[in-house]
Amino acid sequence: MPLFEIAVATDLTEEGLNLLRGEGDLRVAAVRPARREVSAALTTAHALIARDDLSIDAALLADAPRLRVIGRVGASLNGIDIDAAS
């Protein structure tokens, strides 16, 4: 049984998914960014990777008892001083 489950609700390439799958005790579940599918995946997921086309609200999170981290794909870099961070 994997130690950590990731629900991927975005269009990552197969190469990107395989990179995740190649890391230790991970289970990666690729699902469409439809609420019903994401909700089902979140019943066991520890992490969610999604774009901003998925609304992550209290109702969706109520189905996610193990969720520990949410990753957003494609976020802007506004608010980050790139020069200072480099």
N, CA, C and O atoms as a Maestro MAE file, in Angstrom:
{
 s_m_m2io_version
 :::
 2.0.0
}

f_m_ct {
 s_m_title
 :::
 protein
 m_atom[344] {
  # First column is atom index #
  i_m_mmod_type
  r_m_x_coord
  r_m_y_coord
  r_m_z_coord
  i_m_residue_number
  s_m_chain_name
  s_m_pdb_residue_name
  s_m_pdb_atom_name
  i_m_atomic_number
  :::
  1 25 0.844 -1.182 0.000 1 A "MET " " N  " 7
  2 3 0.000 0.000 0.000 1 A "MET " " CA " 6
  3 2 0.886 1.241 0.000 1 A "MET " " C  " 6
  4 15 1.816 1.334 0.801 1 A "MET " " O  " 8
  5 25 0.607 2.211 -0.902 2 A "PRO " " N  " 7
  6 3 1.435 3.416 -0.947 2 A "PRO " " CA " 6
  7 2 1.279 4.254 0.320 2 A "PRO " " C  " 6
  8 15 0.225 4.261 0.956 2 A "PRO " " O  " 8
  9 25 2.334 4.946 0.663 3 A "LEU " " N  " 7
  10 3 2.297 5.810 1.835 3 A "LEU " " CA " 6
  11 2 1.628 7.143 1.538 3 A "LEU " " C  " 6
  12 15 1.122 7.803 2.445 3 A "LEU " " O  " 8
  13 25 1.625 7.539 0.270 4 A "PHE " " N  " 7
  14 3 1.131 8.862 -0.093 4 A "PHE " " CA " 6
  15 2 0.383 8.771 -1.412 4 A "PHE " " C  " 6
  16 15 0.898 8.204 -2.376 4 A "PHE " " O  " 8
  17 25 -0.824 9.320 -1.469 5 A "GLU " " N  " 7
  18 3 -1.627 9.317 -2.692 5 A "GLU " " CA " 6
  19 2 -1.791 10.734 -3.211 5 A "GLU " " C  " 6
  20 15 -2.079 11.659 -2.450 5 A "GLU " " O  " 8
  21 25 -1.604 10.894 -4.517 6 A "ILE " " N  " 7
  22 3 -1.753 12.188 -5.165 6 A "ILE " " CA " 6
  23 2 -2.867 12.098 -6.197 6 A "ILE " " C  " 6
  24 15 -2.849 11.221 -7.061 6 A "ILE " " O  " 8
  25 25 -3.828 12.994 -6.110 7 A "ALA " " N  " 7
  26 3 -4.866 13.116 -7.134 7 A "ALA " " CA " 6
  27 2 -4.435 14.233 -8.081 7 A "ALA " " C  " 6
  28 15 -4.225 15.370 -7.657 7 A "ALA " " O  " 8
  29 25 -4.309 13.906 -9.345 8 A "VAL " " N  " 7
  30 3 -3.904 14.881 -10.355 8 A "VAL " " CA " 6
  31 2 -5.119 15.190 -11.216 8 A "VAL " " C  " 6
  32 15 -5.546 14.363 -12.021 8 A "VAL " " O  " 8
  33 25 -5.671 16.383 -11.042 9 A "ALA " " N  " 7
  34 3 -6.886 16.777 -11.751 9 A "ALA " " CA " 6
  35 2 -6.570 17.858 -12.774 9 A "ALA " " C  " 6
  36 15 -7.216 18.905 -12.814 9 A "ALA " " O  " 8
  37 25 -5.579 17.590 -13.585 10 A "THR " " N  " 7
  38 3 -5.176 18.517 -14.634 10 A "THR " " CA " 6
  39 2 -4.502 17.724 -15.739 10 A "THR " " C  " 6
  40 15 -4.284 16.519 -15.607 10 A "THR " " O  " 8
  41 25 -4.177 18.395 -16.812 11 A "ASP " " N  " 7
  42 3 -3.632 17.718 -17.982 11 A "ASP " " CA " 6
  43 2 -2.106 17.627 -17.963 11 A "ASP " " C  " 6
  44 15 -1.446 18.126 -18.874 11 A "ASP " " O  " 8
  45 25 -1.554 17.006 -16.952 12 A "LEU " " N  " 7
  46 3 -0.113 16.759 -16.949 12 A "LEU " " CA " 6
  47 2 0.201 15.768 -18.060 12 A "LEU " " C  " 6
  48 15 -0.608 14.895 -18.375 12 A "LEU " " O  " 8
  49 25 1.362 15.909 -18.638 13 A "THR " " N  " 7
  50 3 1.768 14.964 -19.674 13 A "THR " " CA " 6
  51 2 2.022 13.597 -19.048 13 A "THR " " C  " 6
  52 15 2.202 13.477 -17.836 13 A "THR " " O  " 8
  53 25 2.032 12.587 -19.880 14 A "GLU " " N  " 7
  54 3 2.338 11.242 -19.390 14 A "GLU " " CA " 6
  55 2 3.741 11.210 -18.779 14 A "GLU " " C  " 6
  56 15 3.987 10.505 -17.801 14 A "GLU " " O  " 8
  57 25 4.654 11.982 -19.368 15 A "GLU " " N  " 7
  58 3 6.013 12.068 -18.823 15 A "GLU " " CA " 6
  59 2 5.993 12.646 -17.405 15 A "GLU " " C  " 6
  60 15 6.685 12.146 -16.519 15 A "GLU " " O  " 8
  61 25 5.205 13.691 -17.196 16 A "GLY " " N  " 7
  62 3 5.085 14.286 -15.867 16 A "GLY " " CA " 6
  63 2 4.474 13.328 -14.865 16 A "GLY " " C  " 6
  64 15 4.942 13.222 -13.732 16 A "GLY " " O  " 8
  65 25 3.420 12.625 -15.284 17 A "LEU " " N  " 7
  66 3 2.799 11.633 -14.397 17 A "LEU " " CA " 6
  67 2 3.781 10.526 -14.055 17 A "LEU " " C  " 6
  68 15 3.833 10.073 -12.911 17 A "LEU " " O  " 8
  69 25 4.565 10.083 -15.041 18 A "ASN " " N  " 7
  70 3 5.533 9.015 -14.791 18 A "ASN " " CA " 6
  71 2 6.634 9.453 -13.838 18 A "ASN " " C  " 6
  72 15 7.145 8.641 -13.066 18 A "ASN " " O  " 8
  73 25 7.006 10.737 -13.883 19 A "LEU " " N  " 7
  74 3 7.986 11.240 -12.914 19 A "LEU " " CA " 6
  75 2 7.446 11.107 -11.498 19 A "LEU " " C  " 6
  76 15 8.163 10.685 -10.591 19 A "LEU " " O  " 8
  77 25 6.189 11.466 -11.310 20 A "LEU " " N  " 7
  78 3 5.571 11.315 -9.988 20 A "LEU " " CA " 6
  79 2 5.488 9.847 -9.591 20 A "LEU " " C  " 6
  80 15 5.804 9.477 -8.460 20 A "LEU " " O  " 8
  81 25 5.062 9.025 -10.526 21 A "ARG " " N  " 7
  82 3 4.894 7.594 -10.235 21 A "ARG " " CA " 6
  83 2 6.213 6.913 -9.899 21 A "ARG " " C  " 6
  84 15 6.227 5.893 -9.209 21 A "ARG " " O  " 8
  85 25 7.316 7.464 -10.379 22 A "GLY " " N  " 7
  86 3 8.620 6.862 -10.139 22 A "GLY " " CA " 6
  87 2 9.214 7.194 -8.786 22 A "GLY " " C  " 6
  88 15 10.312 6.737 -8.468 22 A "GLY " " O  " 8
  89 25 8.520 7.974 -7.990 23 A "GLU " " N  " 7
  90 3 9.034 8.402 -6.690 23 A "GLU " " CA " 6
  91 2 8.488 7.552 -5.555 23 A "GLU " " C  " 6
  92 15 7.329 7.704 -5.168 23 A "GLU " " O  " 8
  93 25 9.296 6.678 -5.029 24 A "GLY " " N  " 7
  94 3 8.982 5.934 -3.811 24 A "GLY " " CA " 6
  95 2 7.590 5.357 -3.702 24 A "GLY " " C  " 6
  96 15 7.048 4.808 -4.661 24 A "GLY " " O  " 8
  97 25 7.030 5.489 -2.536 25 A "ASP " " N  " 7
  98 3 5.734 4.899 -2.214 25 A "ASP " " CA " 6
  99 2 4.587 5.854 -2.518 25 A "ASP " " C  " 6
  100 15 3.834 6.243 -1.625 25 A "ASP " " O  " 8
  101 25 4.465 6.226 -3.789 26 A "LEU " " N  " 7
  102 3 3.398 7.118 -4.218 26 A "LEU " " CA " 6
  103 2 2.392 6.366 -5.071 26 A "LEU " " C  " 6
  104 15 2.744 5.465 -5.831 26 A "LEU " " O  " 8
  105 25 1.151 6.749 -4.930 27 A "ARG " " N  " 7
  106 3 0.113 6.304 -5.862 27 A "ARG " " CA " 6
  107 2 -0.411 7.571 -6.507 27 A "ARG " " C  " 6
  108 15 -0.803 8.510 -5.813 27 A "ARG " " O  " 8
  109 25 -0.419 7.603 -7.827 28 A "VAL " " N  " 7
  110 3 -0.868 8.772 -8.569 28 A "VAL " " CA " 6
  111 2 -2.154 8.419 -9.294 28 A "VAL " " C  " 6
  112 15 -2.182 7.492 -10.104 28 A "VAL " " O  " 8
  113 25 -3.217 9.158 -9.005 29 A "ALA " " N  " 7
  114 3 -4.503 8.950 -9.663 29 A "ALA " " CA " 6
  115 2 -4.793 10.160 -10.540 29 A "ALA " " C  " 6
  116 15 -5.045 11.252 -10.031 29 A "ALA " " O  " 8
  117 25 -4.758 9.972 -11.852 30 A "ALA " " N  " 7
  118 3 -5.085 11.047 -12.788 30 A "ALA " " CA " 6
  119 2 -6.589 11.028 -13.026 30 A "ALA " " C  " 6
  120 15 -7.144 10.023 -13.470 30 A "ALA " " O  " 8
  121 25 -7.242 12.144 -12.728 31 A "VAL " " N  " 7
  122 3 -8.694 12.248 -12.899 31 A "VAL " " CA " 6
  123 2 -9.027 13.517 -13.677 31 A "VAL " " C  " 6
  124 15 -8.258 14.479 -13.670 31 A "VAL " " O  " 8
  125 25 -10.170 13.513 -14.344 32 A "ARG " " N  " 7
  126 3 -10.638 14.729 -15.012 32 A "ARG " " CA " 6
  127 2 -10.969 15.776 -13.949 32 A "ARG " " C  " 6
  128 15 -11.328 15.420 -12.827 32 A "ARG " " O  " 8
  129 25 -10.852 17.063 -14.289 33 A "PRO " " N  " 7
  130 3 -11.163 18.097 -13.296 33 A "PRO " " CA " 6
  131 2 -12.666 18.324 -13.115 33 A "PRO " " C  " 6
  132 15 -13.122 19.462 -13.007 33 A "PRO " " O  " 8
  133 25 -13.413 17.248 -13.084 34 A "ALA " " N  " 7
  134 3 -14.853 17.303 -12.822 34 A "ALA " " CA " 6
  135 2 -15.062 17.052 -11.333 34 A "ALA " " C  " 6
  136 15 -14.450 16.147 -10.766 34 A "ALA " " O  " 8
  137 25 -15.908 17.833 -10.705 35 A "ARG " " N  " 7
  138 3 -16.081 17.748 -9.244 35 A "ARG " " CA " 6
  139 2 -16.341 16.330 -8.764 35 A "ARG " " C  " 6
  140 15 -15.746 15.895 -7.777 35 A "ARG " " O  " 8
  141 25 -17.212 15.605 -9.439 36 A "ARG " " N  " 7
  142 3 -17.556 14.257 -8.983 36 A "ARG " " CA " 6
  143 2 -16.325 13.345 -8.978 36 A "ARG " " C  " 6
  144 15 -16.111 12.592 -8.027 36 A "ARG " " O  " 8
  145 25 -15.522 13.413 -10.034 37 A "GLU " " N  " 7
  146 3 -14.321 12.573 -10.105 37 A "GLU " " CA " 6
  147 2 -13.273 12.999 -9.086 37 A "GLU " " C  " 6
  148 15 -12.648 12.159 -8.438 37 A "GLU " " O  " 8
  149 25 -13.085 14.296 -8.949 38 A "VAL " " N  " 7
  150 3 -12.109 14.792 -7.971 38 A "VAL " " CA " 6
  151 2 -12.561 14.441 -6.562 38 A "VAL " " C  " 6
  152 15 -11.753 14.010 -5.740 38 A "VAL " " O  " 8
  153 25 -13.817 14.618 -6.283 39 A "SER " " N  " 7
  154 3 -14.359 14.292 -4.962 39 A "SER " " CA " 6
  155 2 -14.110 12.832 -4.617 39 A "SER " " C  " 6
  156 15 -13.711 12.516 -3.496 39 A "SER " " O  " 8
  157 25 -14.343 11.946 -5.569 40 A "ALA " " N  " 7
  158 3 -14.106 10.514 -5.333 40 A "ALA " " CA " 6
  159 2 -12.628 10.244 -5.064 40 A "ALA " " C  " 6
  160 15 -12.294 9.457 -4.178 40 A "ALA " " O  " 8
  161 25 -11.744 10.889 -5.820 41 A "ALA " " N  " 7
  162 3 -10.306 10.687 -5.623 41 A "ALA " " CA " 6
  163 2 -9.836 11.243 -4.283 41 A "ALA " " C  " 6
  164 15 -8.903 10.710 -3.682 41 A "ALA " " O  " 8
  165 25 -10.476 12.306 -3.815 42 A "LEU " " N  " 7
  166 3 -10.047 12.942 -2.567 42 A "LEU " " CA " 6
  167 2 -10.418 12.148 -1.314 42 A "LEU " " C  " 6
  168 15 -9.959 12.482 -0.222 42 A "LEU " " O  " 8
  169 25 -11.221 11.128 -1.446 43 A "THR " " N  " 7
  170 3 -11.555 10.334 -0.258 43 A "THR " " CA " 6
  171 2 -10.328 9.626 0.304 43 A "THR " " C  " 6
  172 15 -10.292 9.295 1.489 43 A "THR " " O  " 8
  173 25 -9.313 9.389 -0.545 44 A "THR " " N  " 7
  174 3 -8.096 8.718 -0.076 44 A "THR " " CA " 6
  175 2 -6.818 9.513 -0.350 44 A "THR " " C  " 6
  176 15 -5.746 9.119 0.109 44 A "THR " " O  " 8
  177 25 -6.909 10.620 -1.085 45 A "ALA " " N  " 7
  178 3 -5.710 11.369 -1.488 45 A "ALA " " CA " 6
  179 2 -5.138 12.213 -0.356 45 A "ALA " " C  " 6
  180 15 -5.865 12.763 0.471 45 A "ALA " " O  " 8
  181 25 -3.812 12.295 -0.348 46 A "HIS " " N  " 7
  182 3 -3.085 13.162 0.580 46 A "HIS " " CA " 6
  183 2 -2.737 14.498 -0.073 46 A "HIS " " C  " 6
  184 15 -2.505 15.494 0.612 46 A "HIS " " O  " 8
  185 25 -2.704 14.507 -1.411 47 A "ALA " " N  " 7
  186 3 -2.338 15.710 -2.161 47 A "ALA " " CA " 6
  187 2 -3.221 15.841 -3.389 47 A "ALA " " C  " 6
  188 15 -3.693 14.848 -3.945 47 A "ALA " " O  " 8
  189 25 -3.436 17.080 -3.802 48 A "LEU " " N  " 7
  190 3 -4.205 17.378 -5.004 48 A "LEU " " CA " 6
  191 2 -3.398 18.342 -5.854 48 A "LEU " " C  " 6
  192 15 -2.900 19.354 -5.360 48 A "LEU " " O  " 8
  193 25 -3.272 18.023 -7.131 49 A "ILE " " N  " 7
  194 3 -2.656 18.927 -8.097 49 A "ILE " " CA " 6
  195 2 -3.745 19.302 -9.089 49 A "ILE " " C  " 6
  196 15 -4.349 18.429 -9.712 49 A "ILE " " O  " 8
  197 25 -3.999 20.612 -9.237 50 A "ALA " " N  " 7
  198 3 -5.077 21.069 -10.114 50 A "ALA " " CA " 6
  199 2 -4.760 22.443 -10.675 50 A "ALA " " C  " 6
  200 15 -3.915 23.167 -10.147 50 A "ALA " " O  " 8
  201 25 -5.450 22.791 -11.752 51 A "ARG " " N  " 7
  202 3 -5.381 24.145 -12.318 51 A "ARG " " CA " 6
  203 2 -6.486 24.985 -11.702 51 A "ARG " " C  " 6
  204 15 -7.269 24.506 -10.882 51 A "ARG " " O  " 8
  205 25 -6.535 26.237 -12.108 52 A "ASP " " N  " 7
  206 3 -7.562 27.118 -11.562 52 A "ASP " " CA " 6
  207 2 -8.940 26.898 -12.181 52 A "ASP " " C  " 6
  208 15 -9.875 27.636 -11.870 52 A "ASP " " O  " 8
  209 25 -9.083 25.892 -13.056 53 A "ASP " " N  " 7
  210 3 -10.407 25.571 -13.596 53 A "ASP " " CA " 6
  211 2 -11.215 24.691 -12.643 53 A "ASP " " C  " 6
  212 15 -12.381 24.393 -12.904 53 A "ASP " " O  " 8
  213 25 -10.602 24.286 -11.557 54 A "LEU " " N  " 7
  214 3 -11.294 23.491 -10.539 54 A "LEU " " CA " 6
  215 2 -11.493 24.355 -9.301 54 A "LEU " " C  " 6
  216 15 -10.524 24.845 -8.719 54 A "LEU " " O  " 8
  217 25 -12.718 24.539 -8.906 55 A "SER " " N  " 7
  218 3 -13.015 25.300 -7.697 55 A "SER " " CA " 6
  219 2 -12.809 24.397 -6.485 55 A "SER " " C  " 6
  220 15 -13.492 23.385 -6.327 55 A "SER " " O  " 8
  221 25 -11.868 24.773 -5.641 56 A "ILE " " N  " 7
  222 3 -11.576 24.001 -4.435 56 A "ILE " " CA " 6
  223 2 -12.210 24.753 -3.277 56 A "ILE " " C  " 6
  224 15 -11.667 25.741 -2.784 56 A "ILE " " O  " 8
  225 25 -13.358 24.273 -2.858 57 A "ASP " " N  " 7
  226 3 -14.124 24.957 -1.822 57 A "ASP " " CA " 6
  227 2 -14.396 24.019 -0.648 57 A "ASP " " C  " 6
  228 15 -13.977 22.861 -0.655 57 A "ASP " " O  " 8
  229 25 -15.093 24.527 0.347 58 A "ALA " " N  " 7
  230 3 -15.360 23.749 1.563 58 A "ALA " " CA " 6
  231 2 -16.108 22.461 1.258 58 A "ALA " " C  " 6
  232 15 -15.851 21.429 1.879 58 A "ALA " " O  " 8
  233 25 -17.029 22.515 0.308 59 A "ALA " " N  " 7
  234 3 -17.797 21.313 -0.026 59 A "ALA " " CA " 6
  235 2 -16.896 20.227 -0.595 59 A "ALA " " C  " 6
  236 15 -17.039 19.057 -0.241 59 A "ALA " " O  " 8
  237 25 -15.976 20.597 -1.468 60 A "LEU " " N  " 7
  238 3 -15.055 19.616 -2.036 60 A "LEU " " CA " 6
  239 2 -14.095 19.103 -0.964 60 A "LEU " " C  " 6
  240 15 -13.814 17.906 -0.901 60 A "LEU " " O  " 8
  241 25 -13.599 19.995 -0.134 61 A "LEU " " N  " 7
  242 3 -12.643 19.603 0.901 61 A "LEU " " CA " 6
  243 2 -13.273 18.744 1.994 61 A "LEU " " C  " 6
  244 15 -12.567 18.021 2.699 61 A "LEU " " O  " 8
  245 25 -14.578 18.817 2.138 62 A "ALA " " N  " 7
  246 3 -15.259 17.971 3.124 62 A "ALA " " CA " 6
  247 2 -15.101 16.496 2.791 62 A "ALA " " C  " 6
  248 15 -15.208 15.642 3.670 62 A "ALA " " O  " 8
  249 25 -14.846 16.195 1.516 63 A "ASP " " N  " 7
  250 3 -14.655 14.813 1.075 63 A "ASP " " CA " 6
  251 2 -13.195 14.380 1.138 63 A "ASP " " C  " 6
  252 15 -12.848 13.314 0.630 63 A "ASP " " O  " 8
  253 25 -12.340 15.183 1.749 64 A "ALA " " N  " 7
  254 3 -10.897 14.955 1.696 64 A "ALA " " CA " 6
  255 2 -10.276 14.835 3.085 64 A "ALA " " C  " 6
  256 15 -9.514 15.716 3.483 64 A "ALA " " O  " 8
  257 25 -10.574 13.784 3.827 65 A "PRO " " N  " 7
  258 3 -10.083 13.685 5.200 65 A "PRO " " CA " 6
  259 2 -8.566 13.558 5.330 65 A "PRO " " C  " 6
  260 15 -8.011 13.897 6.375 65 A "PRO " " O  " 8
  261 25 -7.888 13.075 4.289 66 A "ARG " " N  " 7
  262 3 -6.431 12.885 4.355 66 A "ARG " " CA " 6
  263 2 -5.639 13.986 3.665 66 A "ARG " " C  " 6
  264 15 -4.411 14.003 3.747 66 A "ARG " " O  " 8
  265 25 -6.315 14.900 2.989 67 A "LEU " " N  " 7
  266 3 -5.639 15.911 2.186 67 A "LEU " " CA " 6
  267 2 -4.723 16.781 3.046 67 A "LEU " " C  " 6
  268 15 -5.140 17.316 4.073 67 A "LEU " " O  " 8
  269 25 -3.471 16.913 2.610 68 A "ARG " " N  " 7
  270 3 -2.482 17.696 3.348 68 A "ARG " " CA " 6
  271 2 -1.892 18.834 2.533 68 A "ARG " " C  " 6
  272 15 -1.362 19.792 3.096 68 A "ARG " " O  " 8
  273 25 -1.980 18.736 1.202 69 A "VAL " " N  " 7
  274 3 -1.375 19.766 0.359 69 A "VAL " " CA " 6
  275 2 -2.167 19.895 -0.939 69 A "VAL " " C  " 6
  276 15 -2.661 18.912 -1.491 69 A "VAL " " O  " 8
  277 25 -2.273 21.137 -1.409 70 A "ILE " " N  " 7
  278 3 -2.903 21.433 -2.689 70 A "ILE " " CA " 6
  279 2 -1.873 22.156 -3.537 70 A "ILE " " C  " 6
  280 15 -1.320 23.173 -3.119 70 A "ILE " " O  " 8
  281 25 -1.616 21.635 -4.720 71 A "GLY " " N  " 7
  282 3 -0.698 22.273 -5.662 71 A "GLY " " CA " 6
  283 2 -1.472 22.826 -6.841 71 A "GLY " " C  " 6
  284 15 -2.307 22.136 -7.425 71 A "GLY " " O  " 8
  285 25 -1.192 24.068 -7.187 72 A "ARG " " N  " 7
  286 3 -1.832 24.693 -8.343 72 A "ARG " " CA " 6
  287 2 -0.844 24.725 -9.494 72 A "ARG " " C  " 6
  288 15 0.302 25.139 -9.317 72 A "ARG " " O  " 8
  289 25 -1.272 24.296 -10.662 73 A "VAL " " N  " 7
  290 3 -0.448 24.330 -11.866 73 A "VAL " " CA " 6
  291 2 -0.751 25.623 -12.612 73 A "VAL " " C  " 6
  292 15 -1.916 25.981 -12.781 73 A "VAL " " O  " 8
  293 25 0.281 26.321 -13.058 74 A "GLY " " N  " 7
  294 3 0.086 27.497 -13.882 74 A "GLY " " CA " 6
  295 2 -0.158 28.785 -13.129 74 A "GLY " " C  " 6
  296 15 -0.648 29.753 -13.711 74 A "GLY " " O  " 8
  297 25 0.171 28.822 -11.859 75 A "ALA " " N  " 7
  298 3 -0.021 30.053 -11.076 75 A "ALA " " CA " 6
  299 2 0.929 31.135 -11.574 75 A "ALA " " C  " 6
  300 15 2.040 30.843 -12.017 75 A "ALA " " O  " 8
  301 25 0.497 32.346 -11.500 76 A "SER " " N  " 7
  302 3 1.318 33.474 -11.914 76 A "SER " " CA " 6
  303 2 2.416 33.723 -10.877 76 A "SER " " C  " 6
  304 15 2.333 33.264 -9.738 76 A "SER " " O  " 8
  305 25 3.414 34.440 -11.287 77 A "LEU " " N  " 7
  306 3 4.514 34.778 -10.377 77 A "LEU " " CA " 6
  307 2 4.335 36.156 -9.757 77 A "LEU " " C  " 6
  308 15 5.250 36.654 -9.101 77 A "LEU " " O  " 8
  309 25 3.178 36.782 -9.948 78 A "ASN " " N  " 7
  310 3 2.914 38.078 -9.318 78 A "ASN " " CA " 6
  311 2 3.096 37.964 -7.811 78 A "ASN " " C  " 6
  312 15 2.717 36.964 -7.202 78 A "ASN " " O  " 8
  313 25 3.667 38.976 -7.230 79 A "GLY " " N  " 7
  314 3 3.861 38.980 -5.789 79 A "GLY " " CA " 6
  315 2 5.165 38.344 -5.353 79 A "GLY " " C  " 6
  316 15 5.442 38.266 -4.156 79 A "GLY " " O  " 8
  317 25 5.975 37.885 -6.306 80 A "ILE " " N  " 7
  318 3 7.284 37.303 -5.975 80 A "ILE " " CA " 6
  319 2 8.361 38.167 -6.618 80 A "ILE " " C  " 6
  320 15 8.372 38.357 -7.834 80 A "ILE " " O  " 8
  321 25 9.247 38.680 -5.809 81 A "ASP " " N  " 7
  322 3 10.384 39.449 -6.322 81 A "ASP " " CA " 6
  323 2 11.403 38.439 -6.834 81 A "ASP " " C  " 6
  324 15 12.169 37.867 -6.059 81 A "ASP " " O  " 8
  325 25 11.406 38.226 -8.153 82 A "ILE " " N  " 7
  326 3 12.267 37.200 -8.753 82 A "ILE " " CA " 6
  327 2 13.739 37.517 -8.514 82 A "ILE " " C  " 6
  328 15 14.526 36.618 -8.221 82 A "ILE " " O  " 8
  329 25 14.116 38.788 -8.636 83 A "ASP " " N  " 7
  330 3 15.521 39.150 -8.425 83 A "ASP " " CA " 6
  331 2 15.965 38.815 -7.007 83 A "ASP " " C  " 6
  332 15 17.048 38.265 -6.809 83 A "ASP " " O  " 8
  333 25 15.146 39.139 -6.031 84 A "ALA " " N  " 7
  334 3 15.501 38.866 -4.638 84 A "ALA " " CA " 6
  335 2 15.497 37.370 -4.346 84 A "ALA " " C  " 6
  336 15 16.249 36.898 -3.494 84 A "ALA " " O  " 8
  337 25 14.653 36.631 -5.050 85 A "ALA " " N  " 7
  338 3 14.551 35.192 -4.808 85 A "ALA " " CA " 6
  339 2 15.618 34.394 -5.549 85 A "ALA " " C  " 6
  340 15 15.814 33.212 -5.270 85 A "ALA " " O  " 8
  341 25 16.309 35.033 -6.491 86 A "SER " " N  " 7
  342 3 17.315 34.320 -7.307 86 A "SER " " CA " 6
  343 2 18.663 34.267 -6.629 86 A "SER " " C  " 6
  344 15 19.610 33.707 -7.181 86 A "SER " " O  " 8
  :::
 }
 m_bond[343] {
  # First column is bond index #
  i_m_from
  i_m_to
  i_m_order
  :::
  1 1 2 1
  2 2 3 1
  3 3 4 2
  4 3 5 1
  5 5 6 1
  6 6 7 1
  7 7 8 2
  8 7 9 1
  9 9 10 1
  10 10 11 1
  11 11 12 2
  12 11 13 1
  13 13 14 1
  14 14 15 1
  15 15 16 2
  16 15 17 1
  17 17 18 1
  18 18 19 1
  19 19 20 2
  20 19 21 1
  21 21 22 1
  22 22 23 1
  23 23 24 2
  24 23 25 1
  25 25 26 1
  26 26 27 1
  27 27 28 2
  28 27 29 1
  29 29 30 1
  30 30 31 1
  31 31 32 2
  32 31 33 1
  33 33 34 1
  34 34 35 1
  35 35 36 2
  36 35 37 1
  37 37 38 1
  38 38 39 1
  39 39 40 2
  40 39 41 1
  41 41 42 1
  42 42 43 1
  43 43 44 2
  44 43 45 1
  45 45 46 1
  46 46 47 1
  47 47 48 2
  48 47 49 1
  49 49 50 1
  50 50 51 1
  51 51 52 2
  52 51 53 1
  53 53 54 1
  54 54 55 1
  55 55 56 2
  56 55 57 1
  57 57 58 1
  58 58 59 1
  59 59 60 2
  60 59 61 1
  61 61 62 1
  62 62 63 1
  63 63 64 2
  64 63 65 1
  65 65 66 1
  66 66 67 1
  67 67 68 2
  68 67 69 1
  69 69 70 1
  70 70 71 1
  71 71 72 2
  72 71 73 1
  73 73 74 1
  74 74 75 1
  75 75 76 2
  76 75 77 1
  77 77 78 1
  78 78 79 1
  79 79 80 2
  80 79 81 1
  81 81 82 1
  82 82 83 1
  83 83 84 2
  84 83 85 1
  85 85 86 1
  86 86 87 1
  87 87 88 2
  88 87 89 1
  89 89 90 1
  90 90 91 1
  91 91 92 2
  92 91 93 1
  93 93 94 1
  94 94 95 1
  95 95 96 2
  96 95 97 1
  97 97 98 1
  98 98 99 1
  99 99 100 2
  100 99 101 1
  101 101 102 1
  102 102 103 1
  103 103 104 2
  104 103 105 1
  105 105 106 1
  106 106 107 1
  107 107 108 2
  108 107 109 1
  109 109 110 1
  110 110 111 1
  111 111 112 2
  112 111 113 1
  113 113 114 1
  114 114 115 1
  115 115 116 2
  116 115 117 1
  117 117 118 1
  118 118 119 1
  119 119 120 2
  120 119 121 1
  121 121 122 1
  122 122 123 1
  123 123 124 2
  124 123 125 1
  125 125 126 1
  126 126 127 1
  127 127 128 2
  128 127 129 1
  129 129 130 1
  130 130 131 1
  131 131 132 2
  132 131 133 1
  133 133 134 1
  134 134 135 1
  135 135 136 2
  136 135 137 1
  137 137 138 1
  138 138 139 1
  139 139 140 2
  140 139 141 1
  141 141 142 1
  142 142 143 1
  143 143 144 2
  144 143 145 1
  145 145 146 1
  146 146 147 1
  147 147 148 2
  148 147 149 1
  149 149 150 1
  150 150 151 1
  151 151 152 2
  152 151 153 1
  153 153 154 1
  154 154 155 1
  155 155 156 2
  156 155 157 1
  157 157 158 1
  158 158 159 1
  159 159 160 2
  160 159 161 1
  161 161 162 1
  162 162 163 1
  163 163 164 2
  164 163 165 1
  165 165 166 1
  166 166 167 1
  167 167 168 2
  168 167 169 1
  169 169 170 1
  170 170 171 1
  171 171 172 2
  172 171 173 1
  173 173 174 1
  174 174 175 1
  175 175 176 2
  176 175 177 1
  177 177 178 1
  178 178 179 1
  179 179 180 2
  180 179 181 1
  181 181 182 1
  182 182 183 1
  183 183 184 2
  184 183 185 1
  185 185 186 1
  186 186 187 1
  187 187 188 2
  188 187 189 1
  189 189 190 1
  190 190 191 1
  191 191 192 2
  192 191 193 1
  193 193 194 1
  194 194 195 1
  195 195 196 2
  196 195 197 1
  197 197 198 1
  198 198 199 1
  199 199 200 2
  200 199 201 1
  201 201 202 1
  202 202 203 1
  203 203 204 2
  204 203 205 1
  205 205 206 1
  206 206 207 1
  207 207 208 2
  208 207 209 1
  209 209 210 1
  210 210 211 1
  211 211 212 2
  212 211 213 1
  213 213 214 1
  214 214 215 1
  215 215 216 2
  216 215 217 1
  217 217 218 1
  218 218 219 1
  219 219 220 2
  220 219 221 1
  221 221 222 1
  222 222 223 1
  223 223 224 2
  224 223 225 1
  225 225 226 1
  226 226 227 1
  227 227 228 2
  228 227 229 1
  229 229 230 1
  230 230 231 1
  231 231 232 2
  232 231 233 1
  233 233 234 1
  234 234 235 1
  235 235 236 2
  236 235 237 1
  237 237 238 1
  238 238 239 1
  239 239 240 2
  240 239 241 1
  241 241 242 1
  242 242 243 1
  243 243 244 2
  244 243 245 1
  245 245 246 1
  246 246 247 1
  247 247 248 2
  248 247 249 1
  249 249 250 1
  250 250 251 1
  251 251 252 2
  252 251 253 1
  253 253 254 1
  254 254 255 1
  255 255 256 2
  256 255 257 1
  257 257 258 1
  258 258 259 1
  259 259 260 2
  260 259 261 1
  261 261 262 1
  262 262 263 1
  263 263 264 2
  264 263 265 1
  265 265 266 1
  266 266 267 1
  267 267 268 2
  268 267 269 1
  269 269 270 1
  270 270 271 1
  271 271 272 2
  272 271 273 1
  273 273 274 1
  274 274 275 1
  275 275 276 2
  276 275 277 1
  277 277 278 1
  278 278 279 1
  279 279 280 2
  280 279 281 1
  281 281 282 1
  282 282 283 1
  283 283 284 2
  284 283 285 1
  285 285 286 1
  286 286 287 1
  287 287 288 2
  288 287 289 1
  289 289 290 1
  290 290 291 1
  291 291 292 2
  292 291 293 1
  293 293 294 1
  294 294 295 1
  295 295 296 2
  296 295 297 1
  297 297 298 1
  298 298 299 1
  299 299 300 2
  300 299 301 1
  301 301 302 1
  302 302 303 1
  303 303 304 2
  304 303 305 1
  305 305 306 1
  306 306 307 1
  307 307 308 2
  308 307 309 1
  309 309 310 1
  310 310 311 1
  311 311 312 2
  312 311 313 1
  313 313 314 1
  314 314 315 1
  315 315 316 2
  316 315 317 1
  317 317 318 1
  318 318 319 1
  319 319 320 2
  320 319 321 1
  321 321 322 1
  322 322 323 1
  323 323 324 2
  324 323 325 1
  325 325 326 1
  326 326 327 1
  327 327 328 2
  328 327 329 1
  329 329 330 1
  330 330 331 1
  331 331 332 2
  332 331 333 1
  333 333 334 1
  334 334 335 1
  335 335 336 2
  336 335 337 1
  337 337 338 1
  338 338 339 1
  339 339 340 2
  340 339 341 1
  341 341 342 1
  342 342 343 1
  343 343 344 2
  :::
 }
}
